[in-house]
Amino acid sequence: MDSRPIGVFDSGVGGLTVARAIMDQLPSESITYIGDTAHTPYGPLPLAKVREYALDIMDALVAHGVKMLVIACNTATAAVLAEAQERYDGELGIPVLGVIDPAVRRAVSATTSGRIGVIGTQATINSRAYPAAFEKYPEAYEAYPDLEITSVACPAFVQLVEHGITAGPHVQRVASGYFGPLLEAEVDTLVLGCTHYPLLQGAIGYVMGEHVTLVSSADETARDVYRQLAEHDMFSHQTEPVREFYATGDPGSFGPLARRFIGPDVGYARSTKELDQ
């Protein structure tokens, strides 16, 4: 039994969708979550700055004693996944997972037309991490030689979620303003390429139409966590796992918003200054 926690982090509350999926699929596992609210949103930042913030947080989680790292942020995954895997897994034996490959894998299996949409932050879209990830699945191109990926940046979505605005006419208007290229491309599958976006999926699904399959990386990433734990024989069997939630910014504002999206399991959030006190 390995009772060490799984370390999960995001720029804010969006990564809680991944934490929630891990808790649901692996209820005996402890989790330490960090929301980098002092620097959110990551989307408009240069990838070099995102890399700096992400590595600082992962260093803190490793020092805290986690057994695995989950980068529950598409922008950070695009910026730092390969380096983090070499730094923590290659050197320390701590597996590192991102959220892009799991979502791409699910989208490849879900599409029936080969027309797939991706929405994300400006940094994620600019990084072209998703088109690169789709190239890892040649079977998709064999099935759909004209496989078409339509990528659209939706920079306002993260701020809407961080302010607790997740439904209603305003969200629908913002979504409609972004989704023209996706509707024109007639995508049948849409990857929610930011862990904040599942919290908007009611509005997103309404604007895109019920014939479009929405793909969130949260459940698929949790399945990858399960596989990693199984392959490394790292399961915990705790009857009372510990779930801790930290914010690099004001925990007083982070906690209530986090509880709204993940439930009472959040308890109360603390500052990262208390991480190892």
Secondary structure, DSSP 8 states (H G I E B T S, - for coil): -----EEEEESSSTTHHHHHHHHHH-TT--EEEEE-TTT---TTS-HHHHHHHHHHHHHHHHHHT-SEEEE--HHHHHHHHHHHIIIIIIHH---EE-SHHHHHHHHHHH-SSSEEEEEE-HHHHHHTHHHHHHTT-HHHHHH-TT-EEEEEE-THHHHHHHTT--SSHHHHHHHHHH-HHHHHHT-SEEEEESTTGGGGHHHHHHHH-TTSEEEEHHHHHHHHHHHHHHHTT-----SS--EEEEESS-HHHHHHHHHHHH-GGG---EEGGGTT-
